[in-house]
Amino acid sequence: MTWVERPSPNHDDRGGAAVDLLLLHYTGMQSAAAALDRLCDPLARVSAHYALDEEGTVYAMVPEARRAWHAGVSYWAGARDINARSIGIELVNPGHEFGYRTFPEAQIGALTRLCRDILGRHAIAPWRVLGHSDVAPARKDDPGELFPWAGLAAAGIGFWPAPGADPGEAAVADLLIRYGYDPEAPLEKTVAAFQRHFRPARVNGMADDETRCLLSGLVAAYDAQKGECA
Ligand SMILES: [Zn+2]
């Protein structure tokens, strides 16, 4: 993969937190140049460790030992300072606002290699490879329903559910929270975030039977594997 050093001034100390989460984004801007400029603009106060353009060039922006500023107000599994404990990767894509489109093969190929390297350097569990919308469901839609989560999971990056037994509608909120979603986020937004990641064919915030079965299968697999790793 083509590697370009493009240092951003936007980072600070991790405050002793270990890296245990990998967070994926899209840039949501009209061009790669505009997105890269913004991620390096001291006035914008945003950054990521890496940005990948659609040709698969990797821009290294913030050293992994430093805390980059990509998650904003967010939550996962009891933690709110997601920046302190994560590696953040931005994928160039105009996003839902400017013409959301398929992530090209070259970009996903480079991402796969980069993620493998990162997972080799840090103890990040598969169920902690997440999208921005997972950790900020009320505010964010990225990387969105076109992101190939299933393909990445097949390549050993992230977690992918097989459907389980229907847990019933009353159990949905508890299961989402058990996996890690924010208990304070509106349920419909959290269901939509779950769908964007795990049931991208229909993202509507409705916990239909397919969504419910995938959620129960996901949490069952997560409980089983988490037990093995404890
Ligand atoms: Zn984002």
Residues whose N, C-alpha, C, O or C-beta is under 5 A from the ligand:
A	BS01	ZN	H25 Y26 H70 H132 D142
